[in-house]
Amino acid sequence: MINLCDNCANLNKDNNWIQFFMDILDLKDPYTQGHSHHVHAITEKIYDCLPHRYQTKIDKTKLLLAALLHDIGKIKTPDRILDKNAALSDNEWDVMKQHPNEGAEIIRKTVFSDTADWILYHHERIDGKGYYRLKGNEIPLESRIIAVADTFSALRTYRIYRPAKSIEATITILNDVRGKQLDDDIVGYFLLLGKDVLENLYCNCKICAERRAELEKVS
């Protein structure tokens, strides 16, 4: 059983269906479930370091819910694609790119339908080269925050077919893509947390936990 975050737990009776979807996701793809919790934790850190003028525009509880469920559409992604230990083909990428829309459609049928677009657009790019070609402020602020958290998590997470990026490499990449892929201001505020804090924002999925344990034994 997955323990939901304190903020999401405050949703009380609506918590059951969230737990239901997260348990299904865990059974289908434990990595994605662990990644979702990682993105949730990073999103909370980003929110907490944003200036007040940003925070007043955001419902934190709903933002964290959307972060937790941003990849829920992968419930409908074929296992052969999720479990592939090599680069995806163009056709497989086309299928994978459907998960934001699938996730948004799931959320639209719940009491949190107002967060559906945040999930739909979490792979948009500031330069307009994302899945749906929105750019800049056309992309919901909440989606832009989740995109930064999602990118950080992807870089810092171990996969069967590749190691995690070092914190130094991750910071370099975030600086390289700010203003192009990711929101420049949000990346800037996030990086102000500093290397030591960022380094400790690690993923607790099974693969990452096992890899960290192996590295600790070596050191």
RODO-433836 format. One line per 4 residues: number of its first residue (from 1); their letters; for each residue z, x, y of N, C-alpha, C. Coordinates in pm, 1 decimal. Layout:
% RODO-433836
NUM	a	Z X Y Z X Y Z X Y ~ ... .
//
This chain:
% RODO-433836
1	minl	0.0 85.0 -119.7 0.0 0.0 0.0 0.0 88.2 124.2 ~ -83.1 53.9 221.5 -96.4 131.0 343.4 -0.2 78.4 447.9 ~ 72.6 167.2 512.1 162.7 125.8 618.9 88.2 127.6 750.9 ~ 81.8 12.8 816.9 12.3 5.8 943.4 98.3 63.9 1054.9 .
5	cdnc	31.0 104.0 1162.1 100.5 163.9 1275.2 195.5 63.2 1339.5 ~ 292.3 115.1 1415.8 390.0 27.7 1480.3 322.2 -73.6 1573.1 ~ 224.1 -27.1 1651.1 157.9 -117.4 1744.0 85.3 -228.5 1670.3 ~ 16.1 -193.8 1561.7 -56.1 -296.3 1486.4 40.9 -386.8 1412.4 .
9	anln	154.5 -334.1 1372.1 253.9 -415.2 1302.2 306.2 -526.1 1392.9 ~ 299.4 -506.2 1525.0 344.9 -607.5 1618.4 256.5 -731.6 1618.2 ~ 144.6 -725.7 1546.6 54.2 -840.1 1540.2 106.3 -947.6 1445.1 ~ 217.3 -918.0 1376.8 288.5 -1013.4 1292.0 198.8 -1081.3 1189.3 .
13	kdnn	183.4 -1214.7 1196.0 114.6 -1288.0 1090.3 -30.2 -1244.5 1073.1 ~ -92.4 -1191.6 1177.6 -230.9 -1147.5 1167.0 -242.0 -1013.0 1096.1 ~ -125.9 -955.1 1066.2 -121.4 -825.1 1000.9 -174.7 -830.0 857.9 ~ -162.4 -945.5 792.2 -199.4 -955.1 651.2 -346.3 -926.5 626.9 .
17	wiqf	-432.2 -982.3 711.8 -574.9 -959.6 687.8 -613.6 -816.8 720.9 ~ -545.2 -754.0 818.3 -571.2 -612.8 847.3 -535.7 -528.5 725.0 ~ -417.8 -556.8 668.7 -374.5 -485.0 548.6 -473.7 -505.8 434.8 ~ -522.3 -627.1 422.1 -618.2 -660.1 317.2 -744.3 -574.4 328.9 .
21	fmdi	-801.8 -567.9 448.1 -923.3 -490.0 467.4 -898.5 -340.5 448.1 ~ -783.6 -291.4 495.0 -755.1 -148.5 480.3 -733.2 -111.7 333.8 ~ -671.7 -200.9 257.9 -653.3 -175.0 114.8 -787.3 -172.1 41.7 ~ -878.8 -261.5 79.0 -1011.9 -260.6 19.2 -1083.5 -129.8 52.9 .
25	ldlk	-1073.3 -87.9 178.8 -1137.8 35.4 221.6 -1080.6 155.3 147.8 ~ -950.3 154.2 124.6 -885.6 263.4 51.8 -937.1 271.3 -91.1 ~ -954.5 156.5 -155.4 -1005.9 154.1 -291.9 -1151.0 199.3 -297.7 ~ -1228.1 162.4 -197.5 -1370.4 196.0 -195.3 -1393.7 341.5 -158.8 .
29	dpyt	-1319.9 390.7 -59.7 -1342.4 526.9 -11.0 -1215.2 580.4 54.2 ~ -1128.3 648.0 -22.7 -1002.6 699.3 32.7 -1021.4 789.8 153.8 ~ -1133.1 865.0 158.1 -1157.0 950.4 274.5 -1168.5 866.2 400.9 ~ -1250.9 759.7 395.3 -1270.8 676.5 513.7 -1140.3 612.9 558.3 .
33	qghs	-1058.0 569.3 462.7 -928.4 511.0 497.9 -840.9 613.9 569.4 ~ -835.6 737.5 515.5 -756.8 842.2 579.8 -811.8 876.8 716.5 ~ -944.2 881.7 726.3 -1010.2 908.9 853.7 -976.8 800.5 955.5 ~ -972.4 676.4 912.3 -942.7 566.3 1003.7 -803.6 579.5 1063.3 .
37	hhvh	-705.8 616.8 981.7 -570.5 638.6 1032.6 -565.8 760.0 1125.4 ~ -645.7 862.0 1094.2 -652.7 979.8 1180.2 -709.7 941.5 1317.1 ~ -817.8 866.0 1318.3 -879.1 821.9 1443.5 -780.9 734.9 1522.4 ~ -706.5 651.0 1452.7 -604.3 569.2 1520.1 -502.0 657.3 1592.1 .
41	aite	-450.8 759.6 1522.2 -348.6 847.6 1581.1 -404.3 924.4 1700.9 ~ -527.9 971.7 1689.5 -589.8 1045.8 1799.4 -615.5 952.9 1917.7 ~ -660.9 831.5 1889.7 -685.9 734.1 1995.8 -559.0 706.3 2075.4 ~ -446.1 696.0 2006.6 -319.7 673.7 2077.5 -286.8 792.1 2167.0 .
45	kiyd	-310.8 913.6 2118.9 -286.9 1032.6 2201.6 -376.5 1031.5 2325.0 ~ -502.9 994.3 2305.7 -594.9 989.3 2419.2 -547.9 886.2 2521.0 ~ -513.4 766.7 2473.5 -466.7 662.4 2565.3 -346.4 712.3 2645.6 ~ -251.7 773.7 2578.7 -127.3 815.0 2644.1 -150.4 922.0 2751.0 .
49	clph	-260.3 997.7 2740.1 -282.7 1103.6 2839.0 -381.1 1060.9 2949.0 ~ -430.5 937.7 2941.3 -521.5 888.9 3045.1 -445.4 852.8 3171.9 ~ -508.4 867.9 3287.7 -444.7 825.8 3412.9 -419.1 675.1 3413.4 ~ -327.1 632.9 3497.1 -288.4 491.8 3504.3 -407.8 401.8 3535.0 .
53	ryqt	-502.1 450.4 3614.3 -617.8 368.1 3651.9 -704.0 333.9 3530.3 ~ -700.3 417.6 3428.0 -768.1 386.0 3302.4 -682.6 291.7 3216.7 ~ -556.7 324.3 3205.7 -468.6 247.2 3117.2 -458.9 100.8 3157.3 ~ -465.1 72.6 3287.1 -453.1 -65.6 3332.2 -573.9 -150.7 3291.4 .
57	kidk	-682.8 -86.8 3251.6 -803.6 -158.5 3210.4 -804.4 -187.3 3060.5 ~ -704.2 -134.7 2988.7 -708.8 -135.9 2842.8 -588.5 -210.2 2784.8 ~ -612.9 -292.0 2683.9 -505.8 -348.9 2602.3 -480.9 -248.3 2489.2 ~ -370.3 -175.2 2499.0 -346.5 -66.0 2404.7 -340.8 -113.7 2260.3 .
61	tkll	-273.2 -225.3 2236.5 -260.0 -274.9 2099.4 -396.8 -305.9 2039.5 ~ -482.6 -370.7 2116.4 -615.6 -403.5 2065.5 -701.7 -278.8 2051.1 ~ -685.8 -183.5 2141.4 -758.7 -56.9 2129.6 -724.0 12.8 1998.5 ~ -594.6 19.1 1966.2 -551.7 86.6 1844.2 -596.2 11.0 1719.7 .
65	laal	-600.0 -120.8 1728.5 -651.9 -199.8 1618.1 -798.7 -166.3 1593.8 ~ -877.6 -161.3 1700.9 -1019.5 -129.1 1688.0 -1039.1 12.0 1633.5 ~ -954.0 104.3 1676.3 -962.7 241.4 1624.4 -934.8 244.0 1474.4 ~ -833.4 169.3 1431.6 -798.7 164.7 1290.0 -911.8 105.2 1207.3 .
69	lhdi	-980.9 6.1 1263.6 -1082.8 -67.2 1188.2 -1225.3 -27.2 1227.3 ~ -1241.6 84.4 1298.7 -1375.1 116.9 1350.3 -1478.5 137.6 1239.7 ~ -1436.2 181.1 1122.1 -1529.1 203.9 1010.6 -1519.4 97.2 902.1 ~ -1461.2 -18.1 934.5 -1440.9 -121.0 832.9 -1573.7 -170.3 776.3 .
73	gkik	-1681.3 -156.1 851.6 -1812.2 -196.8 802.9 -1859.8 -116.8 682.7 ~ -1796.7 -1.6 658.1 -1835.1 79.1 541.4 -1796.5 12.1 409.7 ~ -1718.7 -95.3 417.3 -1692.5 -176.3 298.5 -1825.1 -220.5 236.4 ~ -1926.6 -240.8 321.6 -2056.1 -289.0 274.5 -2157.3 -176.5 250.8 .
77	tpdr	-2117.2 -51.2 277.0 -2207.1 62.0 254.0 -2206.1 98.9 105.7 ~ -2321.7 116.4 43.4 -2325.6 149.3 -100.0 -2246.6 276.2 -133.2 ~ -2177.2 275.1 -247.2 -2097.2 389.8 -289.7 -2181.7 515.9 -302.8 ~ -2305.7 502.0 -347.3 -2392.1 618.7 -368.4 -2415.0 695.4 -238.2 .
81	ildk	-2403.1 624.9 -125.1 -2418.1 690.8 4.8 -2285.5 746.7 52.5 ~ -2179.5 667.4 42.9 -2047.9 714.6 85.8 -2001.9 835.4 5.5 ~ -2035.5 837.9 -124.3 -1985.1 942.7 -213.4 -2079.2 1062.0 -227.1 ~ -2191.4 1059.2 -157.9 -2289.3 1166.4 -173.0 -2234.7 1297.6 -117.8 .
85	naal	-2245.5 1404.3 -195.8 -2191.8 1534.6 -156.2 -2301.8 1627.0 -104.5 ~ -2396.0 1568.9 -34.1 -2506.2 1644.6 24.2 -2556.4 1567.3 145.8 ~ -2651.0 1628.2 218.0 -2705.4 1562.0 336.1 -2775.3 1431.8 297.6 ~ -2761.0 1330.8 381.3 -2825.0 1202.1 356.3 -2973.8 1208.7 392.8 .
89	sdne	-3054.5 1135.4 319.2 -3195.8 1122.8 352.5 -3210.3 1032.3 474.0 ~ -3330.0 1027.8 532.2 -3353.5 940.7 647.8 -3324.6 794.8 613.4 ~ -3367.6 752.9 495.8 -3344.3 614.5 453.9 -3194.7 586.5 435.7 ~ -3123.4 683.8 379.4 -2979.2 667.4 361.1 -2907.3 662.6 495.4 .
93	wdvm	-2953.8 741.6 592.0 -2894.5 737.5 725.5 -2915.9 602.0 791.1 ~ -3034.0 545.5 768.2 -3061.3 412.6 823.1 -2961.6 310.1 769.1 ~ -2928.1 322.4 641.2 -2828.9 232.1 581.2 -2690.1 260.5 638.3 ~ -2653.5 388.8 648.3 -2522.4 427.3 700.8 -2503.2 376.7 843.9 .
97	kqhp	-2610.5 378.3 922.1 -2602.0 337.7 1062.1 -2576.6 188.0 1079.7 ~ -2579.7 114.5 970.6 -2552.2 -28.4 978.6 -2402.7 -59.1 984.1 ~ -2317.7 42.2 954.0 -2174.9 10.1 941.3 -2109.1 -36.9 1070.8 ~ -2148.8 9.1 1190.2 -2086.1 -49.2 1310.0 -2117.2 -198.0 1324.4 .
101	nega	-2241.5 -236.7 1296.8 -2278.2 -377.6 1305.0 -2207.1 -460.2 1197.6 ~ -2200.4 -404.8 1074.9 -2130.2 -475.5 966.6 -1983.0 -494.2 1003.3 ~ -1923.1 -389.9 1059.7 -1783.0 -398.4 1099.2 -1760.2 -499.6 1209.6 ~ -1849.5 -498.9 1308.5 -1837.4 -593.6 1419.3 -1849.1 -738.1 1369.6 .
105	eiir	-1938.0 -760.6 1274.8 -1954.9 -894.7 1220.1 -1827.9 -941.2 1146.8 ~ -1762.6 -849.0 1077.4 -1636.3 -883.0 1010.4 -1530.7 -921.6 1113.8 ~ -1517.4 -839.8 1218.0 -1413.7 -861.7 1319.4 -1439.5 -988.6 1399.8 ~ -1566.2 -1024.1 1418.9 -1599.0 -1145.0 1495.4 -1547.7 -1272.3 1426.9 .
109	ktvf	-1518.5 -1263.6 1298.5 -1469.6 -1379.5 1223.5 -1316.8 -1385.9 1222.6 ~ -1252.2 -1299.1 1300.5 -1106.5 -1294.6 1305.5 -1057.1 -1331.4 1444.5 ~ -925.8 -1335.3 1459.9 -867.5 -1366.7 1591.1 -885.5 -1251.4 1690.2 ~ -937.2 -1138.7 1643.6 -957.3 -1023.0 1730.9 -1105.2 -1002.3 1761.0 .
113	sdta	-1178.5 -1113.2 1770.1 -1322.4 -1106.9 1792.5 -1357.5 -1036.2 1923.1 ~ -1264.0 -1034.5 2019.7 -1293.9 -969.2 2147.3 -1298.5 -816.9 2135.5 ~ -1259.9 -762.1 2020.9 -1269.1 -617.1 2000.2 -1396.4 -578.8 1922.3 ~ -1475.7 -677.7 1882.8 -1591.1 -650.3 1795.8 -1690.7 -555.2 1860.2 .
117	dwil	-1717.8 -573.0 1989.5 -1815.2 -486.2 2055.1 -1766.4 -341.3 2063.4 ~ -1636.2 -321.4 2069.3 -1583.9 -185.0 2073.3 -1617.3 -112.0 1943.2 ~ -1610.9 -186.4 1833.3 -1646.2 -129.9 1702.6 -1797.6 -113.7 1691.9 ~ -1872.0 -212.8 1740.4 -2017.7 -208.0 1734.2 -2072.8 -84.9 1804.8 .
121	yhhe	-2012.1 -47.1 1917.9 -2069.1 58.5 2001.4 -1995.6 192.7 1992.2 ~ -1918.6 214.7 1885.4 -1841.3 339.8 1881.7 -1926.1 462.5 1849.1 ~ -2053.5 443.0 1814.7 -2144.2 555.9 1793.3 -2246.7 570.2 1905.5 ~ -2222.8 501.8 2017.1 -2312.3 520.2 2131.6 -2288.3 656.0 2197.4 .
125	ridg	-2387.9 704.1 2266.6 -2380.0 832.6 2336.8 -2393.4 808.6 2486.5 ~ -2325.0 890.3 2564.4 -2330.0 878.7 2709.9 -2473.0 894.8 2760.4 ~ -2554.4 978.3 2693.9 -2691.5 1002.5 2737.6 -2790.0 896.4 2689.1 ~ -2740.0 793.1 2620.9 -2826.0 683.9 2578.8 -2901.4 706.2 2449.2 .
129	kgyy	-2863.3 809.0 2373.0 -2934.5 841.2 2249.5 -2857.2 797.4 2124.2 ~ -2766.5 701.7 2140.6 -2688.8 653.1 2027.2 -2761.0 544.6 1949.7 ~ -2688.8 476.2 1863.9 -2748.9 377.4 1773.9 -2818.4 263.9 1848.7 ~ -2756.8 214.8 1957.6 -2809.8 97.4 2028.1 -2861.8 130.0 2168.0 .
133	rlkg	-2866.5 259.0 2200.2 -2927.7 307.9 2323.8 -2855.9 265.2 2451.3 ~ -2729.2 226.5 2441.1 -2650.6 207.3 2562.0 -2616.1 345.1 2618.6 ~ -2593.2 352.6 2749.2 -2559.3 481.6 2807.7 -2453.4 465.2 2916.3 ~ -2382.1 574.8 2940.9 -2283.0 577.1 3047.3 -2184.7 462.3 3040.0 .
137	neip	-2163.8 399.2 3155.2 -2066.0 291.1 3163.4 -2112.6 160.1 3100.9 ~ -2237.4 157.4 3049.6 -2280.0 41.0 2970.9 -2199.5 31.7 2841.7 ~ -2149.5 145.5 2797.0 -2069.3 152.3 2674.6 -1926.1 111.4 2709.6 ~ -1865.9 18.2 2636.2 -1727.2 -19.7 2666.1 -1634.4 101.6 2669.6 .
141	lesr	-1540.5 100.6 2762.8 -1444.6 211.1 2774.5 -1374.4 236.1 2641.9 ~ -1336.6 129.4 2572.5 -1265.4 143.4 2445.4 -1353.1 214.1 2341.8 ~ -1482.3 183.5 2341.2 -1574.1 250.7 2249.0 -1585.2 399.0 2282.0 ~ -1585.8 431.3 2410.9 -1595.7 571.1 2452.0 -1471.9 650.1 2409.7 .
145	iiav	-1355.6 585.4 2415.5 -1232.4 651.2 2370.8 -1235.7 673.5 2219.8 ~ -1273.3 569.9 2145.8 -1279.3 581.7 1999.6 -1381.9 686.6 1958.7 ~ -1492.0 696.9 2032.3 -1594.7 796.3 2000.7 -1540.1 938.4 2009.6 ~ -1458.3 965.5 2110.0 -1397.3 1098.8 2122.2 -1303.7 1124.5 2004.9 .
149	adtf	-1221.5 1025.9 1972.6 -1128.5 1040.5 1860.0 -1203.5 1057.0 1729.0 ~ -1309.9 980.5 1710.1 -1390.3 985.7 1587.7 -1455.1 1122.1 1571.4 ~ -1507.6 1176.5 1680.0 -1572.7 1307.6 1675.3 -1471.9 1417.2 1644.9 ~ -1357.0 1413.2 1712.0 -1252.4 1512.5 1686.2 -1210.6 1507.6 1539.7 .
153	salr	-1188.5 1388.1 1487.8 -1147.4 1373.2 1347.8 -1252.2 1428.7 1253.0 ~ -1380.3 1396.2 1277.6 -1487.3 1443.8 1190.0 -1493.1 1596.8 1187.3 ~ -1473.2 1658.0 1303.1 -1479.1 1805.0 1310.4 -1360.7 1870.0 1240.2 ~ -1244.4 1806.4 1248.3 -1121.7 1867.3 1198.3 -1086.9 1827.6 1054.6 .
157	tyri	-1174.7 1750.9 990.9 -1146.8 1698.8 857.6 -1223.6 1775.9 750.9 ~ -1155.4 1808.1 641.6 -1220.5 1871.1 527.1 -1296.9 1765.6 448.0 ~ -1414.9 1802.5 403.8 -1490.4 1721.3 310.2 -1518.9 1805.9 186.6 ~ -1555.6 1741.0 77.9 -1583.5 1813.7 -46.5 -1693.2 1917.4 -25.4 .
161	yrpa	-1789.0 1885.5 59.9 -1907.1 1971.0 77.4 -1899.7 2063.3 198.4 ~ -1789.7 2059.2 276.6 -1778.1 2150.7 389.7 -1633.9 2160.0 436.3 ~ -1596.2 2274.9 493.4 -1459.1 2290.0 545.3 -1443.8 2224.6 681.5 ~ -1320.7 2209.2 724.1 -1294.3 2159.7 859.2 -1324.1 2269.7 960.0 .
165	ksie	-1357.7 2231.0 1081.0 -1375.5 2327.6 1189.2 -1239.1 2375.8 1237.3 ~ -1233.6 2499.8 1281.9 -1110.3 2550.2 1342.2 -1086.5 2475.0 1472.8 ~ -964.2 2479.9 1522.3 -935.1 2411.7 1647.7 -1014.6 2475.5 1761.5 ~ -1033.8 2607.1 1756.1 -1111.5 2676.2 1860.0 -1256.3 2627.7 1860.8 .
169	atit	-1315.8 2619.3 1740.7 -1454.6 2571.7 1730.3 -1465.6 2426.4 1773.3 ~ -1365.3 2346.9 1738.0 -1365.9 2205.0 1774.2 -1362.1 2187.7 1924.8 ~ -1275.7 2261.4 1993.1 -1266.9 2252.8 2138.9 -1398.3 2295.2 2203.4 ~ -1459.6 2401.1 2150.6 -1588.4 2447.4 2202.7 -1695.1 2339.4 2189.7 .
173	ilnd	-1700.8 2275.6 2073.5 -1800.3 2170.4 2049.8 -1776.6 2051.2 2142.5 ~ -1650.7 2009.6 2157.9 -1620.7 1897.8 2247.0 -1664.3 1928.7 2390.1 ~ -1641.3 2051.7 2433.2 -1685.1 2090.2 2567.7 -1837.3 2091.4 2578.5 ~ -1904.3 2130.8 2470.3 -2050.6 2136.3 2470.6 -2114.5 1997.3 2480.4 .
177	vrgk	-2049.2 1895.7 2418.9 -2111.6 1762.4 2412.8 -2058.0 1665.8 2518.2 ~ -1957.1 1706.0 2595.4 -1903.9 1617.0 2697.9 -2009.4 1595.2 2805.7 ~ -2024.2 1470.4 2846.4 -2126.5 1437.3 2943.9 -2262.7 1411.5 2882.5 ~ -2277.9 1440.9 2754.3 -2403.9 1415.8 2683.3 -2380.0 1316.6 2570.3 .
181	qldd	-2301.9 1357.2 2471.9 -2265.8 1265.4 2363.4 -2141.0 1185.0 2398.3 ~ -2041.5 1254.3 2451.9 -1910.6 1193.8 2477.3 -1880.9 1183.6 2626.7 ~ -1794.6 1089.8 2661.7 -1753.7 1069.1 2799.9 -1684.9 1193.9 2854.0 ~ -1737.3 1246.3 2962.9 -1688.2 1372.2 3019.3 -1541.3 1364.0 3057.4 .
185	divg	-1501.7 1258.1 3127.5 -1364.0 1245.4 3173.6 -1266.6 1230.2 3057.5 ~ -1301.6 1146.8 2960.5 -1210.6 1123.0 2848.8 -1189.5 1250.9 2768.5 ~ -1296.7 1325.3 2744.3 -1281.2 1454.5 2675.4 -1191.7 1546.4 2757.2 ~ -1213.4 1549.3 2888.1 -1134.0 1636.8 2973.4 -986.1 1606.2 2968.0 .
189	yfll	-949.4 1478.3 2977.9 -808.0 1440.3 2970.9 -749.7 1472.5 2833.1 ~ -828.3 1449.4 2729.1 -782.5 1477.7 2592.8 -754.4 1626.3 2573.3 ~ -843.3 1710.4 2621.8 -827.0 1854.6 2603.3 -709.7 1910.8 2684.5 ~ -667.5 1837.2 2786.5 -550.9 1881.6 2863.8 -423.1 1881.5 2780.4 .
193	lgkd	-425.4 1816.8 2664.9 -309.5 1820.0 2575.5 -280.4 1961.9 2529.9 ~ -382.6 2046.3 2527.3 -362.8 2185.5 2489.8 -388.6 2213.0 2342.7 ~ -421.0 2335.8 2313.5 -459.2 2377.2 2178.4 -350.6 2348.5 2075.5 ~ -224.6 2376.7 2107.0 -117.0 2360.6 2008.6 -99.7 2214.4 1968.1 .
197	vlen	-102.9 2124.7 2065.0 -90.1 1982.0 2034.0 -210.2 1934.8 1953.8 ~ -329.5 1972.9 1996.9 -451.9 1930.1 1929.1 -456.4 1980.9 1784.9 ~ -409.1 2102.8 1764.7 -413.1 2160.8 1630.3 -325.9 2083.5 1532.4 ~ -221.0 2020.7 1583.6 -128.9 1946.1 1497.6 -170.5 1800.1 1477.2 .
201	lycn	-282.7 1761.9 1533.5 -336.5 1627.9 1509.3 -425.4 1633.7 1385.5 ~ -364.7 1654.4 1270.9 -443.9 1672.0 1149.2 -449.1 1544.6 1066.4 ~ -550.3 1537.9 982.1 -572.5 1422.5 896.0 -485.3 1431.4 771.6 ~ -432.4 1318.4 726.5 -346.5 1315.7 608.2 -415.5 1255.7 486.0 .
205	ckic	-549.5 1250.5 488.7 -618.5 1201.6 369.3 -595.4 1301.2 254.9 ~ -620.8 1258.1 133.9 -591.5 1339.0 15.6 -661.6 1473.9 19.0 ~ -789.8 1474.9 53.8 -867.5 1599.5 56.2 -807.2 1697.6 155.6 ~ -776.0 1649.7 276.0 -721.7 1738.8 379.7 -582.8 1789.6 341.9 .
209	aerr	-498.7 1701.4 288.7 -363.8 1742.0 249.1 -368.9 1848.6 140.0 ~ -456.6 1829.9 43.1 -469.2 1927.7 -65.9 -521.3 2060.4 -13.8 ~ -618.6 2055.8 75.6 -675.2 2180.1 130.4 -571.9 2255.8 213.1 ~ -494.7 2183.9 294.9 -391.6 2251.3 374.3 -287.8 2315.7 283.5 .
213	aele	-251.0 2248.0 174.6 -154.5 2302.5 80.2 -207.0 2430.1 17.0 ~ -335.8 2432.0 -15.7 -396.6 2551.5 -73.7 -393.7 2667.9 24.6 ~ -425.4 2638.6 150.2 -426.1 2743.7 252.1 -286.2 2798.1 278.3 ~ -185.9 2709.2 272.5 -47.7 2753.1 292.9 -2.6 2846.4 181.4 .
217	kvs	-47.9 2819.3 60.0 -12.8 2905.8 -54.1 -71.9 3044.3 -36.0 ~ -195.2 3050.7 12.6 -264.3 3178.5 33.6 -196.7 3259.6 142.1 ~ -155.9 3189.4 249.6 -94.3 3259.3 362.0 50.2 3297.2 332.6 .
//
